[in-house]
Every structure is written in C-alpha cells, then in structure tokens.
Amino acid sequence: MDIGDLTVTSKEEQMAAKLPIPGKRNILITSALPYVNNVPHPGNIIGCVLSANVFARYCRLRGYNTLYCDTCKRFLADRLVEGTCPTQGCDYASAQGDQCEYSGKILNPTKLKDPKCKSQNAIQGTNAWLKEGLKQRCITRDLKWGVLVPHDNFKDKKWWKNPENVELYQFMGKDNVPFHTVSDTLFTWADLQAKLNSELLNNLGNFINRVLSFVAKPSGQGYGSIIPDAPRAESDLLTEKLAEKVGKYVEQYIEAMEKVKLKQGLKTAMSISSEGNAYLQESQFWKLYKEDQPRCAFVIRTSVGLVYLLACLLEPFMPSFSLEVFKQLNLPPEKHISLCDDKGDIDRARRPWEIVPVGHKIAKPEPLFKELKDEEVESLRKKFAGSQADRKEREEAEAVKVAAQLKKMKVSDNSGKKKQQATKSAAEAEISISRLDIRVGLITKAQKHPDADSLYIQEIDVGEGQARTVVSGLVKYIPIEEMQNRKVCVLCNLKPATMRGIKSQAMVLAASNSDHSTVELVNPPKAAQVGERVTFPGFAGEPDEVLNPKKKVWESLQVDLHTNTDLVACYRDIPLTTSAGVCTVSSICGGSIR
C-alpha cells in the first residue's frame, strides 16, 4: 500500500503484510521527502532518501526483517514552482507546482508551462537568520503527536514502532530555510571526475575485469571460463595474509554500517578492492600460470571470491553494479547477495577461495565502468549550472575590475613597510603545486652507485631526447630488477645536486609509510606517455624553469603530498593525474610522498 493511500486492506493483504517477527532483529526505516528545484540529480536525495535506501539494502543484506518502501518513487510537489497551467482551456499564468487554483486541477511541477522557481524569499529568510543569530528551536508541531485515521478498521491498529523489539531509524533531510541554504560539503566537478576515474575505473573496475578476463581466456592462456580448483590455498603465505586483511575489513564494514556510518562503510569495502589489486601484482599470476599452475589456480580462485564479496558489500551503494557483476559471474543475485551470520557468509569472507565453487562456469566479462572525459564533465557542468554560471561570470568580471583598480593605486612614500608586506604575501600566495614540473619518466637503466651502498644511479627518459641522470636512495627498499624499464613520476625542475660525485638532474617520487620502513615508487598509468606532465586538476599554471632552493617551494608543497585510502597519489585531495588516469602506489595508504 502506498503511504498516501488510506484504502482499507483486505484480510488476505493484511496477512501478507510485513510485520515484526519475535526473536528477529526488526528494523523500521523512514526518511524525509526530497525537494527538487532544478534538473533532478543524485544530490537531491543524498541527505535523506539515498542514505535510507543504502541502509535498508544493508539491513536486507544482513538478513534483518526490514520495512522500507523503495517502490513509491514519488517527490513532494514544490509549491514554490509557479508557471502556466497545462490544462487545456485554462492557461492560468500563476499556477503552483502542486495545483492550479483557477482550474482546480492537481498538477505535477514538471508539467507546468514556463515554470519558474523564485529564491528571493529563501535569501531573505537566510539573511534574517544570520542577523538574529543561532537560537534554540522547538522540534514539535502545532498538532498533537499523531493524526487519527478516519476508518473504523484502523481503530485498533498499532504502528510498527509499538512492539518493544523494533528499532527505528529516521533519515532526515535538512529541514527549513536555514538548513537548506547552508553549505555543508564541497563538491567540484574535477573531484567527481578524479574519483570516478581513479576509484571506480582504475581500482574497482580494473580489479574485477583483470580477474574475470583471465578466467575467461581459453585453455593454455587462462581457464576457459571455469573456476579452477585451489588445493592448499590456506597454506600460501601471501593468500593467508590477504584473507586475514579481508576478514578484518569485513568486520570493520559491518561495524561502520551498524552505526550508520555509511561513508566509512563504503571506504572500507573499496579498500578490499585495493588489496585485491595489490594481491594480483605481488603474486604476478601471469608468470605463475607458466611456472606454477597450482599456485596460480588458488590466486585466481581467491580473487574471484573477492569479486563476489565486493559485489555483496557494495550492493547497498551500487545495486546495478552488483547485479552486473553477478551476471558476469553467472550467479543469480537473489540467491547470493547476502551477508548473514546464520548462513556462514561472514566466515566465508575470511576464506575467499571457498566462496565460488570449483568447476563453476562464468559468463562473458565486460568493462563495468568507462572513463569520464573532460568534454563530458564540461557538458554536465553546463547542464546543472543554473544561475551559478552567471554568478561565476559576474565574479570574474568583478575580479578584473578590482585588479584594474589596484593597478592604478599609488603607494605613498611612507607606506614602504605595507608595500613590502603586500609583496611578501603575494609571493607566498603564489606557492602553487603547478610550479612543480613533474613528468612521466621511463627508467632505461639502473645500477648501484660505485661509492655508496644505499644509492642507485638511473638513466631516465623524460621526453627530452636525452636521458637524465638521477641518483636516488632506494637500494634497501626496492630491488634493482624492479628499477629496470619501468615508468615513474619524476620531479624535473629541482636544482641539480651532486651526490657522491654524481650529479643528479631530477628526483624520482616515492611514497613511504609512517615509520619509513616501507617505500614504494609512485606509478603513472601504463598508458601514460613518457615525457607528459603530471597535473593537478584545478591548479592551472606553468612550472618554474628551476625551483629556487632558497624559497623552499618544494619543501612547502611536499608536506601535502600523500597517498589516500585508495592508494592514489594526491596533493591534498587532488590526485596526480595524467592523460591516461591517476598515479598510484602498490600498497601504502596514508603515506607521505617525497
């Protein structure tokens, strides 16, 4: 029954109604209604409906008895939208989004002709609140709690919360003018593009596609779409270590979701994908297939188990993604999307090689995500810009005007000190990450320094026609065979420095953990072009020809270079980006880059 429908149900319908079950965990979820005042998009539902839906899906994943309506798919009509009534013969010019007073017709705001939504009242209301300051607010309404239903059969009805064994979760949006008009998060199109391309495409999508594509390869190259047997998987040190990590991540995921920390739950699930990518790289399964077939088999079967597990954990957040993964696994999702204690799902997560049975045949793998390109981002930006585009144009015009005024200003003779301070502040403000000349380089040769046990001497091609000589202290962290013929990120505009008699003409970027016991090179994407510049979306500008060591530009910027939880190399929260995607590390989360 729709929540707005007061039709009395039949006995059969009442018997089929979803009711609390004694002894089970019963969850009642409610949410606020979203308001849409422009082109509908996910941002309209994030505050209440989307979060409620994610939590409801998680509860069903865990096997809880959950009541939540996700089929109504209705929005509250917006009375602030006005336009011309679409009813034939009416054409009343001041019809509201939910009804036309002239014709008496119930309307949908999207059906209005020439609809307009005026925000002046919201602006005035917000300004008034800011002027008054923050005050205590009563949460009650003028009505008494609860509204009687005018039907005889409803006299003895009890609502779902009445039993003692029902837990109520209310997902509320930001109610009233002050909360609707106060920004509480930062959204940028560059960040959306970077996250989609790095976290979904290069991390999650890459892992799943690599695993399933290898299984689908014909015999002699892969496994002919058949899941191989994996005897002694638990005895493999690398696989055992992975299983231990995954088990802990699943526990952390459940703990976060039970506390309705949805963002933390999502991050934890994505960490499993990062671990899967690192597992594939470290095991070098493509070599194992030729040299050690039994070990390759349990690496692949374990990885397929992780694919299955990720589809379950991410179903609350991306249900269509999970359905597609189970389609490619050739498994019916209605039987397999589960994370219940009584079914042993949690225990199997600690033994991923046991999740998908031996001999099971998968379907044809397909890419799950596609790259979000610059031109697509620009198209989305224009589509959802609204009045922001006009505001940006006005702000830019105002900035030009102010700059012209400042240029005309004369500084008096007695203002030398202020002028020096202004000059100093301007110089400090110009320390932008765009001043670094970071390029994709290819190590063509690496050898140990003849006079220093801890140093490598590398010849690195950075697209200049002649390789640069680079000295780096990576001997005790990275084997020399891993330094040969690999792409790296190179800082090219440091002042050359002589190290044990060898002049180093650049610096290779590497990440280290908190105690500096582990160091890994920052890896550009395989498809990145040698010599291309590594950029930071949102930071325009050309690099210095040579960084002045006295100005400490590199030292000032380096403190904000790090790796995030998805193993992406970042400046603050902006990824190091190439034309082929973002730069990453193998396993160090939250490490510093230098």
FENKA-V261134 format. One record per run of one state. SS is the DSSP state (H for helix, E for strand, L for the rest). FROM is the first residue (numbers start at 1). LEN is the number of residues. If there is no record, write none. Layout:
<<SS,FROM,LEN> <SS,FROM,LEN>>
//
This chain:
<<L,1,10> <H,11,6> <L,17,9> <E,26,6> <L,32,10> <H,42,3> <L,45,1> <H,46,16> <L,62,3> <E,65,3> <L,68,13> <E,81,4> <L,85,10> <E,95,2> <L,97,2> <E,99,1> <L,100,6> <E,106,1> <L,107,2> <H,109,3> <L,112,1> <E,113,5> <L,118,2> <H,120,13> <L,133,19> <H,152,3> <L,155,5> <H,160,3> <L,163,3> <E,166,6> <L,172,4> <H,176,5> <L,181,8> <H,189,28> <L,217,2> <E,219,1> <L,220,2> <E,222,1> <L,223,3> <E,226,1> <L,227,6> <H,233,3> <L,236,1> <H,237,22> <L,259,3> <H,262,22> <L,284,1> <H,285,7> <L,292,1> <H,293,21> <L,314,5> <H,319,11> <L,330,3> <H,333,4> <L,337,8> <H,345,5> <L,350,2> <H,352,3> <L,355,6> <E,361,1> <L,362,12> <H,374,10> <L,384,4> <H,388,21> <L,409,4> <H,413,17> <L,430,3> <H,433,3> <L,436,2> <E,438,11> <L,449,7> <E,456,6> <L,462,6> <E,468,5> <L,473,7> <H,480,4> <L,484,3> <E,487,5> <L,492,5> <E,497,3> <L,500,2> <E,502,3> <L,505,2> <E,507,2> <L,509,1> <E,510,3> <L,513,6> <E,519,3> <L,522,1> <E,523,1> <L,524,9> <E,533,1> <L,534,1> <E,535,1> <L,536,13> <H,549,3> <L,552,1> <H,553,6> <L,559,2> <E,561,3> <L,564,4> <E,568,4> <L,572,2> <E,574,2> <L,576,1> <E,577,2> <L,579,2> <E,581,2> <L,583,1> <E,584,1> <L,585,7> <E,592,2> <L,594,1>>
//
